[in-house]
Amino acid sequence: MDLNDYVEYQRREFCNDLPCPIQTLLNEAEGTPRYDAIRKICQTDCIHTTYEFHHWLIQKGYLVIRPRPAQ
């Protein structure tokens, strides 16, 4: 598989695509003292599920791959 034909998932692409209301607040607060407090919501109490994220990845055509284990 030639990975040059693929793009890598960009940080918070899912959150921005929804748009997630917490991500919207983060975007507005970037570079301010409020940013870290809002970011903690994402780190500990994300309002979306891995199920939603997984299906979003499939819908957008992403592949989840990893290297083969060494033999």
Secondary structure in CASP SS format (residue, H / E / C, confidence):
PFRMAT SS
TARGET T0000
AUTHOR 0000-0000-0000
METHOD secondary structure of the structure
MODEL  1
M C 1.00
D C 1.00
L H 1.00
N H 1.00
D H 1.00
Y C 1.00
V C 1.00
E C 1.00
Y C 1.00
Q C 1.00
R C 1.00
R C 1.00
E H 1.00
F H 1.00
C H 1.00
N H 1.00
D H 1.00
L C 1.00
P C 1.00
C C 1.00
P H 1.00
I H 1.00
Q H 1.00
T H 1.00
L H 1.00
L H 1.00
N H 1.00
E H 1.00
A H 1.00
E C 1.00
G C 1.00
T C 1.00
P C 1.00
R H 1.00
Y H 1.00
D H 1.00
A H 1.00
I H 1.00
R H 1.00
K H 1.00
I H 1.00
C H 1.00
Q H 1.00
T H 1.00
D H 1.00
C C 1.00
I C 1.00
H C 1.00
T C 1.00
T H 1.00
Y H 1.00
E H 1.00
F H 1.00
H H 1.00
H H 1.00
W H 1.00
L H 1.00
I H 1.00
Q H 1.00
K C 1.00
G C 1.00
Y C 1.00
L C 1.00
V C 1.00
I C 1.00
R C 1.00
P C 1.00
R C 1.00
P C 1.00
A C 1.00
Q C 1.00
END
